[in-house]
Amino acid sequence: MTENKWRKRVAVAVICVAAIAAEAAVWEKFVTTTLYGQARAMPEPTEVSAETAPTEPVLETEAPDPQEAVWANYSHLGVIREGYAYADIYASPDSYAASIGKALPGYGFEMDVSESNATWTKVNLDGHTGYIRSEYVATGDEAKELALTYCINAVIPQTEQLPCHQEASGESAVILTLPKGERYEMVEDLGEWVKIRIRAGVEGYVEKSQTLCGYYLESPIFYERSTEIPDVRRDVINEAWKYYGGEYVWGGEVLGEGVDCSGFVLRLYEQFGVFLHRVSAEQAGDGTEVSLSQMKPGDLIFYHGYHDGAVTEGVGHVAIYMGNGKIIHAASEEKGICMDNWDYIPYITVRNVFGD
């Protein structure tokens, strides 16, 4: 190899090494000043505290309906369905058995499921039992929905003849004594005492520990719930229910065609050998007066009347007591023959016209 060729090759080699070194320097500068620099510019990760952490949105939930507590008061709830005027309660599962009570739509009760079937439902109420045709009775979810519609905030005495006082004190005067199992509307819960509505315009106080308080349904009406009654009293009431929903006619006294209050009881009771005066003011003197604590199904309750929106001085209305605090009567042209609470207006006297 000539000296000139050797020198050319050495020069080429030197140039290549220099080029490689220059490229390496350029790449190092790019990495350190660009990529590495960007990396250094990125913020350091920081820990997220509970105070700064984003929170999940809180979903608002509806508060539970306090009336739903009614469901817990029944192990096997049965409620009379809507669409029926009323349901008879029979002494045995037989349509020819004696009718011993009535239940209206929305009335609830404890079912004895061991003796209920597709045809008959057994009712238990404070030791009294009876049978209602199952077609009238709602159960399950249907019963629950009806219970929410018909329940009332009630106070139920759990002792016989519970004293009801004028004030929330055992030293206060006793207005009257309340029978076990009756339902009274709660006015106010005062802790150890509850204020209740006794009857129209009258309120009082009872010891809460002697009652059940909460949302309940109206109970079926057993004629003999509080005391045993003669057959004639039960028969009079059952006969009266045959005309339930009938027409009120001022001065009327023809059953099935139209009656007023006194005409209703006049013609009804005479079928059972009880003869009364024609108008309520005179009927209020028939029979013997009894106290509220002595009142039995079949007794007559006499009330003040109304004229031009005002209460009259004397007797102006009469109704038949059925038990469970209920009456059946020829009320008015608007209501016809219907059922009401016995104390729906102030009363004057209660009369026993059977002589028992």
TORNUFI-407541 format. One line per 4 residues: for each residue x, z, y of C-alpha. Coordinates in pm, 1 decimal. Layout:
TORNUFI-407541
X Z Y  ...
end
This chain:
TORNUFI-407541
0.0 0.0 0.0  135.0 -87.4 339.0  187.4 174.1 603.7  -77.6 16.8 829.1
-349.9 33.1 559.0  -265.2 393.6 481.6  -295.7 489.7 846.7  -636.3 314.8 872.7
-772.1 509.8 577.4  -650.6 842.0 719.0  -815.8 758.3 1051.3  -1149.0 676.3 879.9
-1134.9 1003.7 685.0  -1070.1 1203.8 999.9  -1360.1 1032.8 1177.0  -1596.3 1110.4 885.3
-1495.2 1478.8 877.8  -1544.1 1501.6 1252.5  -1888.0 1343.3 1226.8  -1994.3 1583.9 954.3
-1871.5 1879.8 1156.9  -2053.5 1758.0 1465.0  -2380.4 1709.3 1270.7  -2349.1 2059.2 1127.0
-2302.3 2205.6 1472.7  -2606.1 2022.0 1604.2  -2825.3 2142.7 1309.7  -2706.7 2502.0 1353.0
-2796.5 2490.2 1719.8  -3143.4 2351.1 1639.2  -3210.9 2619.8 1385.8  -3085.4 2908.7 1594.4
-3232.5 2802.6 1925.2  -3558.4 2643.8 1814.8  -3689.9 2767.1 1481.0  -3524.7 3108.0 1492.8
-3612.0 3144.4 1855.8  -3978.9 3072.3 1783.7  -3973.1 3325.3 1505.5  -3831.6 3587.6 1738.8
-4100.8 3504.7 1991.3  -4379.7 3590.1 1742.8  -4524.1 3946.2 1793.7  -4434.3 4214.0 1545.8
-4725.0 4313.1 1315.1  -4893.2 4636.4 1424.6  -5095.8 4889.4 1225.0  -5475.0 4888.8 1292.7
-5610.2 5233.3 1370.1  -5960.3 5351.4 1291.3  -6029.7 5354.5 1663.5  -5926.2 4994.1 1720.4
-6041.8 4848.5 1388.3  -6339.3 4615.3 1415.1  -6657.8 4775.0 1281.0  -6924.5 4620.2 1065.1
-7254.9 4567.5 1248.9  -7499.1 4853.4 1182.7  -7830.7 4728.8 1051.0  -8130.2 4915.5 1184.1
-8359.5 5042.2 910.8  -8716.1 5149.8 952.9  -8781.9 5520.6 916.3  -8989.5 5600.6 607.8
-9361.3 5630.3 667.8  -9445.2 6005.0 645.5  -9777.8 5911.2 492.4  -9593.8 5787.1 183.9
-9557.0 6154.6 90.5  -9914.8 6128.8 -32.9  -9786.4 5956.0 -346.7  -9585.0 6262.3 -450.6
-9899.9 6476.0 -461.3  -10032.1 6292.8 -766.0  -9866.6 6241.8 -1104.7  -10116.4 5975.3 -1208.9
-10298.4 5857.7 -898.8  -10637.5 5695.5 -916.4  -10822.8 5569.9 -607.4  -11175.1 5433.0 -581.3
-11153.7 5064.7 -493.5  -11300.3 4910.4 -182.7  -11604.0 4689.1 -221.3  -11823.0 4950.9 -390.5
-12077.0 5174.7 -216.1  -11977.7 5468.9 -436.1  -11891.1 5560.9 -792.9  -12081.1 5805.7 -1012.2
-11894.1 6082.8 -1191.6  -12040.5 6151.5 -1534.6  -12019.8 6464.5 -1746.2  -11898.3 6256.6 -2042.3
-11782.5 5895.8 -2094.5  -12137.7 5770.3 -2125.2  -12352.7 5598.1 -1863.4  -12650.8 5795.8 -1990.9
-12474.6 6128.5 -1938.1  -12559.3 6351.6 -1642.4  -12413.9 6242.5 -1309.2  -12226.5 6546.5 -1178.2
-12069.6 6399.8 -866.5  -11982.9 6102.0 -650.4  -11669.1 5931.8 -516.3  -11650.4 5688.0 -227.0
-11396.1 5410.8 -161.1  -11056.7 5560.8 -78.7  -11124.0 5888.4 -257.8  -10828.4 5985.7 -477.2
-10775.6 6204.3 -779.0  -10547.9 6296.1 -1065.9  -10620.0 6090.0 -1374.7  -10596.4 6231.7 -1724.1
-10425.0 5929.9 -1877.5  -10448.2 6075.4 -2228.1  -10827.1 6032.2 -2214.9  -10853.4 5721.0 -1997.6
-10892.2 5362.3 -2112.0  -11011.6 5024.1 -1992.7  -11372.4 5145.7 -1983.7  -11353.5 5507.3 -1865.0
-11115.1 5706.0 -1645.1  -11106.5 6083.5 -1676.3  -11088.2 6276.6 -1347.5  -10928.1 6619.7 -1308.8
-10998.0 6828.9 -998.7  -10931.6 7203.5 -973.2  -11035.3 7263.9 -1331.1  -11337.3 7035.1 -1312.6
-11345.3 6716.6 -1515.4  -11561.3 6408.3 -1520.8  -11555.4 6038.3 -1602.1  -11570.2 5730.9 -1378.3
-11605.2 5376.0 -1500.3  -11254.6 5224.4 -1488.2  -11366.3 4910.3 -1304.5  -11405.8 5129.8 -993.4
-11056.6 5280.0 -1017.5  -10736.6 5136.7 -868.5  -10405.6 5245.1 -1023.0  -10035.2 5166.5 -975.8
-9932.6 4971.6 -665.3  -10294.5 4899.1 -576.4  -10367.6 5271.2 -566.5  -10057.8 5335.4 -353.8
-10162.7 5082.5 -92.9  -10512.7 5230.1 -74.5  -10363.7 5579.4 -46.0  -10171.1 5482.4 267.9
-10491.4 5350.4 422.2  -10713.3 5648.0 345.0  -10487.4 5956.9 340.3  -10533.5 6242.2 589.0
-10300.6 6519.2 708.8  -10476.9 6806.3 537.1  -10461.8 7180.9 477.7  -10604.2 7298.8 143.3
-10667.5 7670.6 76.2  -10519.1 7787.4 -255.1  -10685.5 8126.9 -272.7  -11052.7 8216.0 -292.5
-11210.4 8312.2 40.1  -10902.9 8251.9 256.2  -10941.8 8425.8 597.3  -10935.7 8190.3 895.2
-10834.6 8376.2 1213.5  -10896.9 8317.7 1582.2  -10523.4 8345.5 1652.0  -10203.8 8296.1 1450.3
-10193.5 8660.2 1344.6  -10326.1 8865.6 1057.1  -10446.8 9118.3 1313.7  -10664.7 8858.3 1483.2
-11040.0 8845.8 1422.3  -11159.1 8644.2 1121.3  -11382.4 8350.9 1212.1  -11487.8 8290.1 852.4
-11342.7 8269.2 502.9  -11259.9 7931.9 350.8  -11329.2 7829.0 -10.8  -11042.7 7730.2 -237.8
-10977.0 7356.9 -266.0  -11161.8 7235.9 44.3  -10970.5 6998.8 275.1  -10934.5 7078.7 643.9
-10772.4 6861.7 907.8  -10438.0 6995.0 1028.9  -10418.9 7032.6 1407.1  -10072.6 7191.6 1439.3
-9800.0 7330.7 1212.6  -9667.7 7658.0 1356.8  -9432.7 7752.5 1073.4  -9583.5 8057.5 903.2
-9928.8 7959.5 1030.9  -10118.1 7633.6 1059.9  -10392.8 7550.1 1303.7  -10685.6 7369.6 1145.6
-11013.8 7210.5 1244.3  -11286.7 7411.4 1071.6  -11583.7 7213.0 1194.8  -11701.7 7030.3 1503.7
-11560.1 7208.5 1807.0  -11418.7 7501.4 1606.2  -11050.3 7555.0 1526.2  -10868.3 7845.2 1364.0
-10547.9 7962.6 1199.5  -10458.1 8027.9 835.6  -10140.4 8150.7 668.0  -9945.3 7848.7 553.5
-9817.6 8023.5 239.1  -10177.1 8044.1 113.0  -10234.5 7669.5 141.7  -10110.9 7328.1 44.7
-10019.7 7114.8 345.3  -9948.5 6744.8 356.3  -10101.9 6402.1 322.1  -10385.9 6392.3 72.2
-10685.0 6180.0 -7.5  -11043.5 6290.9 9.6  -11146.0 6430.2 -327.4  -11440.0 6322.7 -542.0
-11751.5 6531.2 -485.9  -11836.6 6754.9 -778.9  -12172.1 6920.3 -713.3  -12072.3 7228.9 -912.1
-11714.2 7250.5 -792.7  -11744.7 7592.9 -631.4  -12037.8 7738.8 -823.4  -12270.5 7651.7 -1107.5
-12605.1 7521.5 -986.5  -12944.3 7471.5 -1153.3  -13025.2 7124.5 -1285.7  -13292.7 7073.4 -1021.3
-13037.6 7088.1 -739.3  -12816.9 6829.1 -907.9  -13119.4 6610.1 -979.9  -13231.2 6618.4 -615.5
-12888.4 6506.5 -497.3  -12864.7 6226.5 -753.7  -13210.0 6108.0 -651.0  -13102.6 6109.4 -285.9
-12807.2 5882.5 -370.4  -13043.0 5618.8 -505.5  -13131.7 5551.2 -141.6  -12774.8 5555.1 -8.1
-12734.8 5272.0 240.6  -13108.8 5255.6 301.1  -13278.3 5199.0 635.4  -13351.5 5464.0 894.8
-13695.2 5428.9 1055.7  -13816.4 5669.9 1321.5  -14127.6 5843.1 1185.8  -14081.7 5679.1 845.2
-14145.9 5872.2 526.7  -14164.6 5607.4 253.8  -13858.5 5623.0 30.5  -13705.9 5282.6 -22.2
-13882.8 5132.7 278.5  -13754.6 5338.6 568.9  -13737.4 5708.5 655.1  -13619.8 5938.1 929.1
-13418.9 6251.5 852.6  -13710.4 6486.6 788.4  -13919.1 6219.7 614.8  -13627.1 6163.9 377.6
-13606.0 6526.0 262.9  -13986.8 6571.0 271.4  -14057.8 6295.6 17.9  -13743.9 6356.6 -183.4
-13795.8 6728.8 -243.5  -14166.5 6704.1 -316.4  -14077.9 6499.3 -626.1  -13921.8 6819.0 -760.4
-14200.1 7057.2 -664.3  -14051.7 7168.0 -331.4  -14297.1 7118.7 -45.0  -14173.8 7120.0 313.9
-14315.2 7079.1 661.9  -14303.7 6729.4 811.0  -14057.8 6759.7 1099.9  -13711.1 6913.8 1099.2
-13793.8 7179.3 1362.0  -14061.2 7319.7 1128.2  -13860.3 7260.1 809.0  -13594.3 7489.0 956.3
-13834.9 7775.2 887.1  -13894.9 7680.8 522.7  -13718.5 7872.3 249.2  -13463.5 8142.1 330.6
-13155.6 8134.3 549.7  -12813.7 8153.7 382.9  -12462.6 8196.2 520.1  -12195.2 7929.8 499.4
-12021.1 8123.3 222.5  -12346.2 8121.1 20.9  -12427.7 7754.2 82.0  -12485.3 7553.7 -237.9
-12538.7 7186.3 -316.0  -12903.9 7103.7 -249.5  -12941.4 7341.3 45.7  -13064.8 7194.2 374.7
-12853.6 7208.9 690.0  -13027.6 7189.1 1027.2  -12860.3 7064.5 1342.7  -12920.0 7022.1 1711.4
-13070.4 6687.0 1796.3  -12958.1 6429.9 2049.9  -13164.5 6261.7 2317.0  -13027.2 6020.8 2576.2
-12674.0 6123.8 2479.0  -12734.5 6496.9 2528.4  -12767.8 6778.3 2274.1  -13119.9 6920.0 2250.4
-13187.0 7293.5 2260.1  -13359.4 7330.6 1925.7  -13345.9 7178.4 1579.0  -13351.7 6801.4 1582.0
-13190.2 6690.6 1256.5  -13169.5 6783.5 886.6  -12932.1 6689.3 604.0  -12877.0 6770.7 235.4
-12558.1 6954.9 143.4  -12380.1 6805.9 -159.9  -12068.6 7020.3 -197.1  -11704.8 6953.5 -102.1
-11808.4 6984.0 262.1  -12024.7 6668.9 248.9  -12386.3 6586.4 330.1  -12618.6 6295.6 263.6
-12883.7 6223.9 527.2  -13086.7 5965.5 712.0  -12853.2 5969.0 1009.8  -12964.2 5706.3 1260.2
-13072.3 5347.0 1302.5  -12705.8 5244.9 1323.2  -12584.4 5435.6 1014.8  -12894.1 5450.0 796.4
-12883.9 5680.3 494.0  -12520.4 5777.2 462.0  -12271.1 6051.6 389.0  -12085.7 6262.9 648.2
-11886.4 6581.7 673.6  -12130.0 6869.7 688.5  -11986.8 6981.1 1025.6  -11993.6 6642.1 1197.3
-12204.9 6800.8 1474.8  -12276.9 7168.6 1550.7  -12525.8 7320.3 1308.0  -12799.0 7578.0 1365.4
-12899.0 7710.5 1023.0  -12870.9 7656.7 647.1  -13181.3 7700.3 430.0  -13231.4 7751.7 58.2
-13568.9 7596.2 -25.9  -13546.6 7635.5 -404.5  -13606.2 8008.7 -422.3  -13317.3 8065.5 -665.8
end
